[in-house]
Amino acid sequence: MPLGFSDGAYNHASGTRNAFGALSDDLVREGHPPMVSRSGDREPADQLRIWYERMTLSPGNRKVYGRKWWQGRLWYQIHPDAVGIPDTSNHEKRRSNDLRAPYNADTAAARRAKELAKRHNITREGENFRELWHWTYWGPLGTIGAPAPAPAPAGGSTNAPVPKEDDDMLMLNLHGIGTATHKVALGPGIFRHFIGTDPYEKIKNIARIQDDWQDVSYTELPALLRTYGCDLNIWDWNPSAGGFCILDPLTGTVKPGNVWTASGATRAAIAGIKLPALDPAPIVAAVRAALANGVRLDEKAIAKLVDELQKKTDG
């Protein structure tokens, strides 16, 4: 029985895939559950995204769980889960799997798996950094590529199923200031604002299974950004610049139609690109106060409220 996968995980190295599958078979023969990977290979862009979600050059008042040097700079870990330095992680090297229960904790099944793993050149590498779910294969990688599909049953259809969209991307109608609706896309480590010339309807139909827009308020935006691994201070409301604006970390510009990405922010940090300081918190507070009082904010009202809030903060 091959190794099971969930949450989009995969192993493209045949050596890794076969070794974990053989270990899983050994466990099943002894009455233990099969192994299931929730995170296997990571492409370089994914590793950069996770690095940027969990590490920062400026922790501020956030709790620091560890420190690592990368590209000649000291980075601070602000997430309880560790992450390998880009280009060094065994996930990137197609050797590691983060396993689901019962192989992600100190259980009888996991302890037996650790004993059996030796014959397959697998170790519970995560014990070295408090991640008991992290297992690594140390043998030859073999052929790199997706496994061939299983043959169709006799007399059955040979038509491959058509993959559907994953719905990882949210397509949002952003409301709360005046009558304007701002269309934005939010996904893991990416935040984009659409302008009138963008084919946003076509992009929405490609990205969403239901081909739908979701309506949200500015007050909900901070929680959504955190959920999708984006920084909070990457947008602004500036009527003189066209209203809703997003920071492009690679250019340092803040304007409508921009795209912020976690990988771009990482590249900007490495390159030493100086970025403007943004703080949309007063805007969110102003919108929340207006909604509580049943007031509709237009551009002049939001500018006034933000100015009042800023004066209180400065005072």
CORJORA-V669125 format. One line per field, one symbol per residue. ss: DSSP state (2 for helix, 1 for strand, 0 for the rest). phi: phi as a letter, one per 40 degrees, with the letter a starting at -180 (. if undefined). psi: psi as a letter, one per 20 degrees, with the letter a starting at -180 (. if undefined). Layout:
# CORJORA-V669125
ss->???
phi->???
psi->???
This chain:
# CORJORA-V669125
ss->000110000000122222222222222220000001111000022222222222110000000001111100111110000000000000000001111000000002222222222222011022222000011110000001000000000000000000000000011111101000011111100111100000022222222000000111122222222220000000111122201111110000111000111222222222200000000022222222222200001022222222222222220
phi->.cdcbbfgcabcccccdccccccccdccccgccccbcbabcbcdccccccdccbbacbcgcccbcibacafgbcbbcbbcccaccdgbcccccgbbbcccdccbacbccccccccccdcbgbbcdcccagbcccbbcbcccgcbiccccccccdgccbcccccbccgcbcbbccbhbgccbbcbbbadgaabbcbdcccccccccccbccfbbbcbbdcccdcccccbgbcccbaabbdcbhhcbbccccbgcbacgcbbbccccccccccgccbccbacdcccccccccccbgbccbccccccccccccccccc
psi->prpqqrkjqqoiphggghghggggggghhjjrqqqppiodqpqhhghgghghhiqqhnhcjqppirqqppkjqpqpojqhprpqppjipighjkiqpoqrqjjjanrgghhhhhghhhijkqqmhihikkniioqppjaphbppqqqqqqqqqpirqjpqqpqrqikhppopooriobiqpppqppaokpoqpqrhiqmhgggghhhpgilqqppqrhhigghggghjkqqhljrronhhjjdpqqpohhijqorqjrppqghhhghgggikppqqoqnighgghggghghhjkpppaggghhgggggghhggh.
